[in-house]
């Protein structure tokens, strides 16, 4: 038996979600149709509203509902200090630490030519332009320690070289409250390289 056209379209559409294959999509579609049509309608409305109403901040590329996001629009933040992160989720994590009071630059990915993510897709040309215009004194890299994160960090390092911008990378290492014996070798090696005087 085949699904009716509308059900099939709903299932096909749901597979655009990350990690959702045809089987999960079918389960979701049936759940909404069998048991939660109001939830399904709310979901559809919230999705349409977010897709139309959420844009990227003109300065940092983070999600924003105005031209500038709440960080870039806040005059108390230090605009000349910029932390480069891969995703809006990273901004949220750093904000929750309460430790950072500068601005951000959100790449929305990391360099990965095979996935079609080059410097332009990540807005690195825009960042380079801002560096050239003397808007930034300090750049802090918070990209990941994956191959893509390292490639991105190298690219930005080359970009900054020869300018007066101070460049640093957040320390990577042993988690708080973590026992050394459970930390993997690569992380421990990073922690050693990133040691600082007491
Ligand atoms: Zn912003």
Backbone and ligand atoms as CSV (ligand in chain L), in Angstrom:
chain,resi,resn,atom,element,x,y,z
A,1,UNK,N,N,0.841,-1.211,0.000
A,1,UNK,CA,C,0.000,0.000,0.000
A,1,UNK,C,C,0.871,1.255,0.000
A,2,UNK,N,N,0.449,2.212,-0.792
A,2,UNK,CA,C,1.212,3.464,-0.816
A,2,UNK,C,C,0.509,4.494,0.062
A,3,UNK,N,N,1.292,5.461,0.541
A,3,UNK,CA,C,0.683,6.569,1.288
A,3,UNK,C,C,-0.103,7.431,0.324
A,4,UNK,N,N,-1.139,8.094,0.875
A,4,UNK,CA,C,-1.854,9.060,0.038
A,4,UNK,C,C,-0.910,10.237,-0.218
A,5,UNK,N,N,-1.194,11.020,-1.275
A,5,UNK,CA,C,-0.229,12.080,-1.665
A,5,UNK,C,C,0.117,13.051,-0.537
A,6,UNK,N,N,-0.878,13.475,0.247
A,6,UNK,CA,C,-0.570,14.467,1.305
A,6,UNK,C,C,0.297,13.858,2.399
A,7,UNK,N,N,-0.013,12.621,2.767
A,7,UNK,CA,C,0.784,11.963,3.810
A,7,UNK,C,C,2.213,11.753,3.308
A,8,UNK,N,N,2.320,11.326,2.067
A,8,UNK,CA,C,3.644,11.099,1.496
A,8,UNK,C,C,4.460,12.394,1.477
A,9,UNK,N,N,3.780,13.498,1.137
A,9,UNK,CA,C,4.490,14.779,1.075
A,9,UNK,C,C,4.978,15.181,2.464
A,10,UNK,N,N,4.130,14.945,3.482
A,10,UNK,CA,C,4.520,15.273,4.860
A,10,UNK,C,C,5.750,14.452,5.252
A,11,UNK,N,N,5.715,13.148,4.944
A,11,UNK,CA,C,6.850,12.274,5.284
A,11,UNK,C,C,8.110,12.735,4.556
A,12,UNK,N,N,7.997,12.973,3.280
A,12,UNK,CA,C,9.169,13.410,2.499
A,12,UNK,C,C,9.751,14.698,3.072
A,13,UNK,N,N,8.857,15.610,3.465
A,13,UNK,CA,C,9.308,16.905,3.967
A,13,UNK,C,C,10.030,16.756,5.301
A,14,UNK,N,N,9.526,15.851,6.153
A,14,UNK,CA,C,10.138,15.680,7.479
A,14,UNK,C,C,11.569,15.148,7.392
A,15,UNK,N,N,11.889,14.471,6.287
A,15,UNK,CA,C,13.255,13.932,6.181
A,15,UNK,C,C,14.294,15.040,5.968
A,16,UNK,N,N,13.868,16.290,5.861
A,16,UNK,CA,C,14.862,17.371,5.773
A,16,UNK,C,C,15.495,17.638,7.135
A,17,UNK,N,N,14.912,17.082,8.205
A,17,UNK,CA,C,15.476,17.284,9.543
A,17,UNK,C,C,16.715,16.412,9.721
A,18,UNK,N,N,17.720,16.910,10.442
A,18,UNK,CA,C,18.951,16.119,10.592
A,18,UNK,C,C,18.690,14.826,11.365
A,19,UNK,N,N,19.219,13.725,10.864
A,19,UNK,CA,C,19.087,12.439,11.553
A,19,UNK,C,C,17.739,11.768,11.354
A,20,UNK,N,N,16.868,12.346,10.529
A,20,UNK,CA,C,15.542,11.757,10.316
A,20,UNK,C,C,15.484,11.099,8.938
A,21,UNK,N,N,15.402,9.771,8.939
A,21,UNK,CA,C,15.259,9.022,7.698
A,21,UNK,C,C,13.796,8.756,7.418
A,22,UNK,N,N,13.470,8.030,6.339
A,22,UNK,CA,C,12.077,7.792,5.971
A,22,UNK,C,C,11.247,7.116,7.074
A,23,UNK,N,N,11.866,6.183,7.808
A,23,UNK,CA,C,11.105,5.479,8.860
A,23,UNK,C,C,10.729,6.399,10.009
A,24,UNK,N,N,11.701,7.176,10.500
A,24,UNK,CA,C,11.411,8.122,11.579
A,24,UNK,C,C,10.401,9.149,11.099
A,25,UNK,N,N,10.555,9.582,9.850
A,25,UNK,CA,C,9.645,10.596,9.304
A,25,UNK,C,C,8.217,10.041,9.273
A,26,UNK,N,N,8.088,8.774,8.890
A,26,UNK,CA,C,6.756,8.155,8.856
A,26,UNK,C,C,6.157,8.085,10.253
A,27,UNK,N,N,7.008,7.727,11.246
A,27,UNK,CA,C,6.521,7.645,12.630
A,27,UNK,C,C,6.050,9.008,13.104
A,28,UNK,N,N,6.814,10.045,12.790
A,28,UNK,CA,C,6.433,11.407,13.202
A,28,UNK,C,C,5.126,11.833,12.534
A,29,UNK,N,N,5.039,11.579,11.231
A,29,UNK,CA,C,3.845,11.997,10.487
A,29,UNK,C,C,2.613,11.289,11.043
A,30,UNK,N,N,2.715,9.979,11.276
A,30,UNK,CA,C,1.576,9.228,11.824
A,30,UNK,C,C,1.206,9.723,13.215
A,31,UNK,N,N,2.244,10.013,14.022
A,31,UNK,CA,C,1.978,10.498,15.383
A,31,UNK,C,C,1.152,11.783,15.335
A,32,UNK,N,N,1.602,12.718,14.479
A,32,UNK,CA,C,0.890,14.000,14.402
A,32,UNK,C,C,-0.536,13.804,13.895
A,33,UNK,N,N,-0.693,12.962,12.870
A,33,UNK,CA,C,-2.019,12.769,12.280
A,33,UNK,C,C,-2.944,11.990,13.217
A,34,UNK,N,N,-2.374,11.022,13.938
A,34,UNK,CA,C,-3.215,10.187,14.811
A,34,UNK,C,C,-3.562,10.885,16.109
A,35,UNK,N,N,-2.555,11.599,16.675
A,35,UNK,CA,C,-2.728,12.006,18.059
A,35,UNK,C,C,-2.523,13.481,18.351
A,36,UNK,N,N,-1.911,14.211,17.473
A,36,UNK,CA,C,-1.596,15.587,17.875
A,36,UNK,C,C,-1.694,16.562,16.702
A,37,UNK,N,N,-2.899,16.710,16.178
A,37,UNK,CA,C,-3.048,17.613,15.029
A,37,UNK,C,C,-2.835,19.069,15.418
A,38,UNK,N,N,-3.254,19.434,16.661
A,38,UNK,CA,C,-3.021,20.818,17.103
A,38,UNK,C,C,-1.521,21.088,17.190
A,39,UNK,N,N,-0.783,20.121,17.737
A,39,UNK,CA,C,0.680,20.258,17.826
A,39,UNK,C,C,1.285,20.401,16.445
A,40,UNK,N,N,0.783,19.629,15.494
A,40,UNK,CA,C,1.278,19.692,14.123
A,40,UNK,C,C,1.040,21.056,13.509
A,41,UNK,N,N,-0.151,21.621,13.769
A,41,UNK,CA,C,-0.453,22.956,13.226
A,41,UNK,C,C,0.446,24.013,13.848
A,42,UNK,N,N,0.656,23.913,15.187
A,42,UNK,CA,C,1.540,24.866,15.873
A,42,UNK,C,C,2.959,24.757,15.327
A,43,UNK,N,N,3.398,23.519,15.106
A,43,UNK,CA,C,4.741,23.281,14.580
A,43,UNK,C,C,4.904,23.942,13.211
A,44,UNK,N,N,3.906,23.729,12.352
A,44,UNK,CA,C,3.970,24.308,11.007
A,44,UNK,C,C,4.017,25.828,11.072
A,45,UNK,N,N,3.186,26.413,11.968
A,45,UNK,CA,C,3.149,27.869,12.069
A,45,UNK,C,C,4.469,28.408,12.623
A,46,UNK,N,N,5.012,27.734,13.670
A,46,UNK,CA,C,6.269,28.189,14.273
A,46,UNK,C,C,7.402,28.092,13.259
A,47,UNK,N,N,7.389,27.034,12.452
A,47,UNK,CA,C,8.439,26.869,11.443
A,47,UNK,C,C,8.366,27.981,10.405
A,48,UNK,N,N,7.176,28.230,9.890
A,48,UNK,CA,C,7.029,29.271,8.868
A,48,UNK,C,C,7.446,30.624,9.443
A,49,UNK,N,N,7.036,30.888,10.703
A,49,UNK,CA,C,7.337,32.163,11.341
A,49,UNK,C,C,8.853,32.333,11.515
A,50,UNK,N,N,9.526,31.250,11.977
A,50,UNK,CA,C,10.974,31.336,12.201
A,50,UNK,C,C,11.727,31.459,10.875
A,51,UNK,N,N,11.308,30.707,9.875
A,51,UNK,CA,C,12.017,30.756,8.594
A,51,UNK,C,C,11.927,32.149,7.961
A,52,UNK,N,N,10.770,32.813,8.164
A,52,UNK,CA,C,10.604,34.152,7.590
A,52,UNK,C,C,11.186,35.240,8.487
A,53,UNK,N,N,11.125,35.017,9.819
A,53,UNK,CA,C,11.440,36.115,10.741
A,53,UNK,C,C,12.852,36.101,11.294
A,54,UNK,N,N,13.566,34.988,11.166
A,54,UNK,CA,C,14.919,34.923,11.722
A,54,UNK,C,C,15.924,35.150,10.599
A,55,UNK,N,N,16.767,36.140,10.779
A,55,UNK,CA,C,17.790,36.429,9.774
A,55,UNK,C,C,19.164,36.317,10.426
A,56,UNK,N,N,20.200,36.713,9.711
A,56,UNK,CA,C,21.532,36.724,10.301
A,56,UNK,C,C,21.924,38.144,10.638
A,57,UNK,N,N,22.504,38.318,11.827
A,57,UNK,CA,C,22.969,39.631,12.278
A,57,UNK,C,C,23.938,40.195,11.239
A,58,UNK,N,N,23.769,41.470,10.914
A,58,UNK,CA,C,24.604,42.087,9.879
A,58,UNK,C,C,26.068,42.174,10.271
A,59,UNK,N,N,26.322,42.168,11.597
A,59,UNK,CA,C,27.710,42.306,12.011
A,59,UNK,C,C,28.374,40.958,12.306
A,60,UNK,N,N,27.664,40.071,13.031
A,60,UNK,CA,C,28.342,38.849,13.501
A,60,UNK,C,C,27.813,37.571,12.849
A,61,UNK,N,N,26.763,37.656,12.083
A,61,UNK,CA,C,26.184,36.510,11.379
A,61,UNK,C,C,25.396,35.560,12.275
A,62,UNK,N,N,25.285,35.873,13.579
A,62,UNK,CA,C,24.474,35.021,14.451
A,62,UNK,C,C,22.995,35.210,14.096
A,63,UNK,N,N,22.133,34.304,14.534
A,63,UNK,CA,C,20.706,34.472,14.301
A,63,UNK,C,C,20.223,35.746,14.974
A,64,UNK,N,N,19.369,36.480,14.285
A,64,UNK,CA,C,18.845,37.719,14.853
A,64,UNK,C,C,17.471,37.995,14.254
A,65,UNK,N,N,16.628,38.700,15.018
A,65,UNK,CA,C,15.316,39.046,14.487
A,65,UNK,C,C,15.252,40.513,14.089
A,66,UNK,N,N,16.365,41.234,14.348
A,66,UNK,CA,C,16.529,42.614,13.882
A,66,UNK,C,C,17.800,42.632,13.031
A,67,UNK,N,N,18.192,43.830,12.568
A,67,UNK,CA,C,19.418,43.924,11.767
A,67,UNK,C,C,20.641,43.491,12.584
A,68,UNK,N,N,20.635,43.829,13.894
A,68,UNK,CA,C,21.730,43.419,14.778
A,68,UNK,C,C,21.196,42.475,15.853
A,69,UNK,N,N,22.013,41.509,16.263
A,69,UNK,CA,C,21.616,40.600,17.341
A,69,UNK,C,C,21.738,41.321,18.681
A,70,UNK,N,N,21.300,40.669,19.766
A,70,UNK,CA,C,21.290,41.352,21.063
A,70,UNK,C,C,22.707,41.651,21.557
A,71,UNK,N,N,23.684,40.826,21.193
A,71,UNK,CA,C,25.066,41.084,21.626
A,71,UNK,C,C,25.621,42.306,20.891
A,72,UNK,N,N,25.483,42.317,19.565
A,72,UNK,CA,C,26.032,43.436,18.780
A,72,UNK,C,C,25.325,44.751,19.091
A,73,UNK,N,N,24.051,44.665,19.512
A,73,UNK,CA,C,23.295,45.893,19.790
A,73,UNK,C,C,23.543,46.406,21.207
A,74,UNK,N,N,24.271,45.642,22.025
A,74,UNK,CA,C,24.477,46.005,23.425
A,74,UNK,C,C,25.713,46.898,23.560
A,75,UNK,N,N,25.528,48.196,23.923
A,75,UNK,CA,C,26.673,49.124,23.965
A,75,UNK,C,C,27.672,48.782,25.070
A,76,UNK,N,N,27.277,47.940,26.030
A,76,UNK,CA,C,28.212,47.595,27.114
A,76,UNK,C,C,29.237,46.529,26.699
A,77,UNK,N,N,28.998,45.877,25.546
A,77,UNK,CA,C,29.949,44.837,25.111
A,77,UNK,C,C,31.148,45.480,24.421
A,78,UNK,N,N,32.304,44.825,24.548
A,78,UNK,CA,C,33.519,45.357,23.929
A,78,UNK,C,C,33.577,44.935,22.457
A,79,UNK,N,N,33.308,45.897,21.587
A,79,UNK,CA,C,33.158,45.590,20.161
A,79,UNK,C,C,34.488,45.304,19.474
A,80,UNK,N,N,35.602,45.722,20.090
A,80,UNK,CA,C,36.898,45.542,19.422
A,80,UNK,C,C,37.534,44.183,19.733
A,81,UNK,N,N,36.841,43.420,20.590
A,81,UNK,CA,C,37.297,42.060,20.906
A,81,UNK,C,C,36.278,41.103,20.296
A,82,UNK,N,N,36.753,40.212,19.415
A,82,UNK,CA,C,35.817,39.353,18.669
A,82,UNK,C,C,36.206,37.882,18.824
A,83,UNK,N,N,35.244,37.074,19.228
A,83,UNK,CA,C,35.480,35.641,19.376
A,83,UNK,C,C,34.859,34.911,18.169
A,84,UNK,N,N,35.664,34.125,17.464
A,84,UNK,CA,C,35.190,33.423,16.264
A,84,UNK,C,C,34.711,32.029,16.655
A,85,UNK,N,N,33.442,31.744,16.369
A,85,UNK,CA,C,32.882,30.422,16.700
A,85,UNK,C,C,32.239,29.805,15.460
A,86,UNK,N,N,32.013,28.488,15.521
A,86,UNK,CA,C,31.457,27.784,14.377
A,86,UNK,C,C,29.944,27.931,14.278
A,87,UNK,N,N,29.253,28.020,15.423
A,87,UNK,CA,C,27.785,27.989,15.344
A,87,UNK,C,C,27.134,28.819,16.443
A,88,UNK,N,N,25.855,29.183,16.244
A,88,UNK,CA,C,25.119,29.913,17.285
A,88,UNK,C,C,25.083,29.153,18.610
A,89,UNK,N,N,25.142,27.816,18.564
A,89,UNK,CA,C,25.133,27.028,19.801
A,89,UNK,C,C,26.394,27.319,20.618
A,90,UNK,N,N,27.509,27.576,19.923
A,90,UNK,CA,C,28.755,27.897,20.631
A,90,UNK,C,C,28.637,29.251,21.335
A,91,UNK,N,N,27.969,30.213,20.674
A,91,UNK,CA,C,27.756,31.529,21.301
A,91,UNK,C,C,26.991,31.341,22.605
A,92,UNK,N,N,25.940,30.532,22.543
A,92,UNK,CA,C,25.104,30.282,23.714
A,92,UNK,C,C,25.926,29.681,24.848
A,93,UNK,N,N,26.778,28.700,24.511
A,93,UNK,CA,C,27.594,28.032,25.533
A,93,UNK,C,C,28.553,29.032,26.174
A,94,UNK,N,N,29.181,29.893,25.358
A,94,UNK,CA,C,30.138,30.861,25.903
A,94,UNK,C,C,29.404,31.914,26.732
A,95,UNK,N,N,28.216,32.345,26.265
A,95,UNK,CA,C,27.431,33.323,27.021
A,95,UNK,C,C,27.060,32.774,28.397
A,96,UNK,N,N,26.757,31.456,28.451
A,96,UNK,CA,C,26.349,30.869,29.726
A,96,UNK,C,C,27.508,30.845,30.722
A,97,UNK,N,N,28.746,30.888,30.210
A,97,UNK,CA,C,29.885,30.887,31.129
A,97,UNK,C,C,30.001,32.241,31.830
A,98,UNK,N,N,29.425,33.292,31.246
A,98,UNK,CA,C,29.456,34.619,31.852
A,98,UNK,C,C,30.850,35.232,31.877
A,99,UNK,N,N,31.786,34.636,31.171
A,99,UNK,CA,C,33.205,34.981,31.277
A,99,UNK,C,C,33.630,35.974,30.189
A,100,UNK,N,N,32.814,36.090,29.142
A,100,UNK,CA,C,33.243,36.823,27.954
A,100,UNK,C,C,32.332,38.015,27.708
A,101,UNK,N,N,32.912,39.178,27.439
A,101,UNK,CA,C,32.097,40.384,27.279
A,101,UNK,C,C,32.359,41.087,25.950
A,102,UNK,N,N,32.992,40.380,25.011
A,102,UNK,CA,C,33.249,40.966,23.706
A,102,UNK,C,C,32.153,40.624,22.713
A,103,UNK,N,N,32.459,40.778,21.446
A,103,UNK,CA,C,31.532,40.416,20.378
A,103,UNK,C,C,31.897,39.037,19.818
A,104,UNK,N,N,31.090,38.585,18.858
A,104,UNK,CA,C,31.340,37.284,18.228
A,104,UNK,C,C,31.421,37.441,16.714
A,105,UNK,N,N,31.953,36.407,16.074
A,105,UNK,CA,C,31.775,36.260,14.630
A,105,UNK,C,C,31.413,34.798,14.402
A,106,UNK,N,N,30.210,34.566,13.870
A,106,UNK,CA,C,29.685,33.196,13.766
A,106,UNK,C,C,29.854,32.691,12.336
A,107,UNK,N,N,30.646,31.647,12.181
A,107,UNK,CA,C,30.970,31.142,10.841
A,107,UNK,C,C,29.824,30.335,10.219
A,108,UNK,N,N,28.959,29.776,11.039
A,108,UNK,CA,C,27.899,28.859,10.565
A,108,UNK,C,C,28.531,27.665,9.832
A,109,UNK,N,N,29.545,27.078,10.445
A,109,UNK,CA,C,30.243,25.934,9.861
A,109,UNK,C,C,31.744,26.105,10.053
A,110,UNK,N,N,32.510,25.170,9.524
A,110,UNK,CA,C,33.959,25.290,9.538
A,110,UNK,C,C,34.448,24.869,8.156
A,111,UNK,N,N,35.663,25.274,7.817
A,111,UNK,CA,C,36.176,24.999,6.471
A,111,UNK,C,C,36.086,23.511,6.146
A,112,UNK,N,N,35.417,23.199,5.053
A,112,UNK,CA,C,35.263,21.801,4.642
A,112,UNK,C,C,34.941,21.793,3.142
A,113,UNK,N,N,35.996,21.922,2.315
A,113,UNK,CA,C,35.781,22.065,0.866
A,113,UNK,C,C,34.916,20.952,0.275
A,114,UNK,N,N,35.045,19.726,0.820
A,114,UNK,CA,C,34.258,18.612,0.274
A,114,UNK,C,C,32.760,18.823,0.474
A,115,UNK,N,N,32.392,19.555,1.537
A,115,UNK,CA,C,30.975,19.846,1.783
A,115,UNK,C,C,30.578,21.193,1.191
A,116,UNK,N,N,31.459,21.769,0.385
A,116,UNK,CA,C,31.138,23.046,-0.249
A,116,UNK,C,C,31.266,24.225,0.694
A,117,UNK,N,N,31.983,24.033,1.818
A,117,UNK,CA,C,32.149,25.137,2.762
A,117,UNK,C,C,33.543,25.734,2.627
A,118,UNK,N,N,33.645,26.776,1.830
A,118,UNK,CA,C,34.906,27.504,1.645
A,118,UNK,C,C,34.874,28.794,2.443
A,119,UNK,N,N,35.946,29.596,2.355
A,119,UNK,CA,C,36.046,30.851,3.114
A,119,UNK,C,C,34.851,31.784,2.901
A,120,UNK,N,N,34.367,31.856,1.673
A,120,UNK,CA,C,33.272,32.779,1.385
A,120,UNK,C,C,31.972,32.351,2.074
A,121,UNK,N,N,31.715,31.032,2.059
A,121,UNK,CA,C,30.486,30.529,2.701
A,121,UNK,C,C,30.503,30.816,4.209
A,122,UNK,N,N,31.702,30.882,4.780
A,122,UNK,CA,C,31.824,31.109,6.220
A,122,UNK,C,C,31.950,32.598,6.551
A,123,UNK,N,N,31.861,33.435,5.530
A,123,UNK,CA,C,31.932,34.881,5.767
A,123,UNK,C,C,33.333,35.360,6.097
A,124,UNK,N,N,34.350,34.539,5.793
A,124,UNK,CA,C,35.716,34.932,6.166
A,124,UNK,C,C,36.201,36.139,5.362
A,125,UNK,N,N,35.612,36.341,4.179
A,125,UNK,CA,C,35.966,37.545,3.415
A,125,UNK,C,C,35.472,38.803,4.138
A,126,UNK,N,N,34.299,38.669,4.776
A,126,UNK,CA,C,33.746,39.799,5.530
A,126,UNK,C,C,34.622,40.089,6.755
A,127,UNK,N,N,35.043,39.007,7.424
A,127,UNK,CA,C,35.905,39.167,8.599
A,127,UNK,C,C,37.226,39.826,8.201
A,128,UNK,N,N,37.780,39.381,7.071
A,128,UNK,CA,C,39.050,39.936,6.595
A,128,UNK,C,C,38.905,41.432,6.305
A,129,UNK,N,N,37.779,41.778,5.721
A,129,UNK,CA,C,37.515,43.184,5.413
A,129,UNK,C,C,37.446,44.013,6.697
A,130,UNK,N,N,36.762,43.459,7.716
A,130,UNK,CA,C,36.651,44.185,8.986
A,130,UNK,C,C,38.006,44.326,9.658
A,131,UNK,N,N,38.838,43.305,9.519
A,131,UNK,CA,C,40.200,43.385,10.080
A,131,UNK,C,C,40.974,44.491,9.370
A,132,UNK,N,N,40.801,44.538,8.040
A,132,UNK,CA,C,41.501,45.544,7.244
A,132,UNK,C,C,41.056,46.953,7.576
A,133,UNK,N,N,39.810,47.093,7.997
A,133,UNK,CA,C,39.298,48.430,8.308
A,133,UNK,C,C,39.667,48.863,9.729
A,134,UNK,N,N,40.420,48.021,10.430
A,134,UNK,CA,C,40.901,48.394,11.767
A,134,UNK,C,C,39.829,48.382,12.842
A,135,UNK,N,N,38.757,47.614,12.613
A,135,UNK,CA,C,37.653,47.594,13.584
A,135,UNK,C,C,37.948,46.703,14.784
A,136,UNK,N,N,38.923,45.813,14.619
A,136,UNK,CA,C,39.117,44.761,15.623
A,136,UNK,C,C,40.532,44.805,16.187
A,137,UNK,N,N,40.652,44.756,17.540
A,137,UNK,CA,C,41.973,44.725,18.179
A,137,UNK,C,C,42.389,43.301,18.513
A,138,UNK,N,N,41.402,42.501,18.924
A,138,UNK,CA,C,41.736,41.159,19.399
A,138,UNK,C,C,40.762,40.123,18.841
A,139,UNK,N,N,41.332,39.048,18.341
A,139,UNK,CA,C,40.523,37.959,17.783
A,139,UNK,C,C,40.798,36.709,18.621
A,140,UNK,N,N,39.734,36.096,19.104
A,140,UNK,CA,C,39.887,34.875,19.908
A,140,UNK,C,C,39.253,33.724,19.142
A,141,UNK,N,N,40.022,32.707,18.815
A,141,UNK,CA,C,39.472,31.582,18.057
A,141,UNK,C,C,38.897,30.544,19.014
A,142,UNK,N,N,37.644,30.186,18.775
A,142,UNK,CA,C,37.019,29.128,19.580
A,142,UNK,C,C,36.466,28.052,18.639
A,143,UNK,N,N,37.189,27.806,17.542
A,143,UNK,CA,C,36.783,26.724,16.635
A,143,UNK,C,C,37.192,25.398,17.273
A,144,UNK,N,N,36.630,24.299,16.783
A,144,UNK,CA,C,36.840,23.010,17.438
A,144,UNK,C,C,38.203,22.424,17.107
A,145,UNK,N,N,38.546,21.312,17.752
A,145,UNK,CA,C,39.841,20.668,17.515
A,145,UNK,C,C,39.727,19.568,16.453
A,146,UNK,N,N,38.631,19.576,15.685
A,146,UNK,CA,C,38.495,18.625,14.574
A,146,UNK,C,C,39.385,19.093,13.415
A,147,UNK,N,N,39.513,18.255,12.385
A,147,UNK,CA,C,40.313,18.619,11.210
A,147,UNK,C,C,39.794,19.936,10.627
A,148,UNK,N,N,38.468,20.066,10.513
A,148,UNK,CA,C,37.868,21.271,9.939
A,148,UNK,C,C,38.147,22.487,10.826
A,149,UNK,N,N,38.064,22.280,12.145
A,149,UNK,CA,C,38.304,23.375,13.086
A,149,UNK,C,C,39.749,23.860,12.999
A,150,UNK,N,N,40.679,22.900,12.871
A,150,UNK,CA,C,42.100,23.245,12.763
A,150,UNK,C,C,42.356,24.004,11.457
A,151,UNK,N,N,41.752,23.517,10.360
A,151,UNK,CA,C,41.932,24.168,9.060
A,151,UNK,C,C,41.418,25.602,9.122
A,152,UNK,N,N,40.276,25.787,9.779
A,152,UNK,CA,C,39.688,27.120,9.915
A,152,UNK,C,C,40.611,28.029,10.726
A,153,UNK,N,N,41.150,27.484,11.820
A,153,UNK,CA,C,42.051,28.264,12.678
A,153,UNK,C,C,43.303,28.675,11.891
A,154,UNK,N,N,43.842,27.738,11.091
A,154,UNK,CA,C,45.027,28.062,10.295
A,154,UNK,C,C,44.735,29.166,9.287
A,155,UNK,N,N,43.585,29.053,8.648
A,155,UNK,CA,C,43.206,30.037,7.632
A,155,UNK,C,C,43.147,31.434,8.263
A,156,UNK,N,N,42.516,31.516,9.437
A,156,UNK,CA,C,42.366,32.819,10.094
A,156,UNK,C,C,43.730,33.315,10.580
A,157,UNK,N,N,44.564,32.386,11.040
A,157,UNK,CA,C,45.916,32.749,11.476
A,157,UNK,C,C,46.672,33.421,10.322
A,158,UNK,N,N,46.590,32.825,9.127
A,158,UNK,CA,C,47.276,33.393,7.958
A,158,UNK,C,C,46.710,34.772,7.592
A,159,UNK,N,N,45.396,34.907,7.802
A,159,UNK,CA,C,44.720,36.150,7.464
A,159,UNK,C,C,45.198,37.296,8.360
A,160,UNK,N,N,45.425,36.958,9.650
A,160,UNK,CA,C,45.767,37.972,10.648
A,160,UNK,C,C,47.245,38.331,10.601
A,161,UNK,N,N,48.054,37.383,10.102
A,161,UNK,CA,C,49.503,37.590,10.083
A,161,UNK,C,C,49.857,38.894,9.357
A,162,UNK,N,N,50.766,39.653,9.966
A,162,UNK,CA,C,51.180,40.910,9.348
A,162,UNK,C,C,50.309,42.085,9.763
A,163,UNK,N,N,49.217,41.840,10.508
A,163,UNK,CA,C,48.408,42.950,11.029
A,163,UNK,C,C,48.767,43.156,12.505
A,164,UNK,N,N,48.190,44.169,13.128
A,164,UNK,CA,C,48.469,44.424,14.543
A,164,UNK,C,C,47.454,43.739,15.451
A,165,UNK,N,N,46.537,42.973,14.842
A,165,UNK,CA,C,45.483,42.313,15.628
A,165,UNK,C,C,46.098,41.200,16.484
A,166,UNK,N,N,45.733,41.170,17.768
A,166,UNK,CA,C,46.249,40.098,18.621
A,166,UNK,C,C,45.342,38.875,18.461
A,167,UNK,N,N,45.970,37.727,18.226
A,167,UNK,CA,C,45.211,36.505,17.943
A,167,UNK,C,C,45.505,35.468,19.016
A,168,UNK,N,N,44.441,34.889,19.570
A,168,UNK,CA,C,44.646,33.801,20.534
A,168,UNK,C,C,43.618,32.718,20.274
A,169,UNK,N,N,43.844,31.587,20.909
A,169,UNK,CA,C,42.890,30.487,20.747
A,169,UNK,C,C,42.510,30.005,22.137
A,170,UNK,N,N,41.245,29.708,22.377
A,170,UNK,CA,C,40.869,29.282,23.733
A,170,UNK,C,C,41.600,27.986,24.062
A,171,UNK,N,N,41.922,27.819,25.354
A,171,UNK,CA,C,42.662,26.631,25.786
A,171,UNK,C,C,41.776,25.392,25.682
A,172,UNK,N,N,42.407,24.294,25.299
A,172,UNK,CA,C,41.686,23.031,25.255
A,172,UNK,C,C,42.358,22.098,26.240
A,173,UNK,N,N,41.595,21.318,26.951
A,173,UNK,CA,C,42.295,20.410,27.852
A,173,UNK,C,C,41.398,19.632,28.782
A,174,UNK,N,N,41.844,19.529,30.003
A,174,UNK,CA,C,41.218,18.646,30.987
A,174,UNK,C,C,39.929,19.277,31.497
A,175,UNK,N,N,38.793,18.546,31.442
A,175,UNK,CA,C,37.540,19.128,31.929
A,175,UNK,C,C,37.580,19.349,33.439
A,176,UNK,N,N,36.815,20.359,33.907
A,176,UNK,CA,C,36.752,20.644,35.344
A,176,UNK,C,C,36.255,19.409,36.087
A,177,UNK,N,N,36.898,19.081,37.184
A,177,UNK,CA,C,36.467,17.939,37.986
A,177,UNK,C,C,36.798,16.611,37.339
A,178,UNK,N,N,37.530,16.657,36.204
A,178,UNK,CA,C,37.829,15.410,35.492
A,178,UNK,C,C,39.077,14.736,36.046
A,179,UNK,N,N,39.084,13.424,36.030
A,179,UNK,CA,C,40.267,12.668,36.444
A,179,UNK,C,C,41.180,12.496,35.239
A,180,UNK,N,N,42.466,12.731,35.444
A,180,UNK,CA,C,43.417,12.624,34.334
A,180,UNK,C,C,43.380,11.270,33.656
A,181,UNK,N,N,43.158,10.217,34.455
A,181,UNK,CA,C,43.235,8.867,33.870
A,181,UNK,C,C,42.140,8.623,32.833
A,182,UNK,N,N,41.068,9.412,32.855
A,182,UNK,CA,C,39.994,9.205,31.871
A,182,UNK,C,C,40.099,10.143,30.665
A,183,UNK,N,N,41.103,11.012,30.689
A,183,UNK,CA,C,41.259,11.960,29.584
A,183,UNK,C,C,42.088,11.315,28.473
A,184,UNK,N,N,41.640,11.437,27.213
A,184,UNK,CA,C,42.374,10.783,26.123
A,184,UNK,C,C,43.702,11.488,25.847
A,185,UNK,N,N,44.604,10.779,25.202
A,185,UNK,CA,C,45.960,11.261,24.995
A,185,UNK,C,C,46.042,12.560,24.233
A,186,UNK,N,N,45.216,12.700,23.174
A,186,UNK,CA,C,45.270,13.903,22.343
A,186,UNK,C,C,44.870,15.131,23.155
A,187,UNK,N,N,43.821,14.975,23.982
A,187,UNK,CA,C,43.356,16.083,24.821
A,187,UNK,C,C,44.430,16.472,25.825
A,188,UNK,N,N,45.058,15.443,26.411
A,188,UNK,CA,C,46.093,15.686,27.411
A,188,UNK,C,C,47.295,16.398,26.771
A,189,UNK,N,N,47.640,15.977,25.540
A,189,UNK,CA,C,48.757,16.614,24.836
A,189,UNK,C,C,48.448,18.091,24.600
A,190,UNK,N,N,47.194,18.384,24.224
A,190,UNK,CA,C,46.746,19.764,24.013
A,190,UNK,C,C,46.862,20.550,25.310
A,191,UNK,N,N,46.433,19.918,26.405
A,191,UNK,CA,C,46.449,20.583,27.705
A,191,UNK,C,C,47.892,20.926,28.093
A,192,UNK,N,N,48.826,20.026,27.783
A,192,UNK,CA,C,50.227,20.292,28.098
A,192,UNK,C,C,50.756,21.468,27.291
A,193,UNK,N,N,50.424,21.467,25.988
A,193,UNK,CA,C,50.909,22.553,25.128
A,193,UNK,C,C,50.316,23.897,25.558
A,194,UNK,N,N,49.103,23.842,26.115
A,194,UNK,CA,C,48.425,25.090,26.493
A,194,UNK,C,C,48.674,25.477,27.946
A,195,UNK,N,N,49.680,24.866,28.599
A,195,UNK,CA,C,49.919,25.173,30.029
A,195,UNK,C,C,50.370,26.617,30.185
A,196,UNK,N,N,50.079,27.167,31.376
A,196,UNK,CA,C,50.524,28.555,31.619
A,196,UNK,C,C,51.124,28.669,33.023
A,197,UNK,N,N,51.971,29.677,33.209
A,197,UNK,CA,C,52.636,29.794,34.515
A,197,UNK,C,C,51.663,30.097,35.629
A,198,UNK,N,N,51.936,29.598,36.825
A,198,UNK,CA,C,51.071,29.870,37.974
A,198,UNK,C,C,51.612,31.052,38.774
L,1,ZN,ZN,ZN,25.532,40.201,16.062
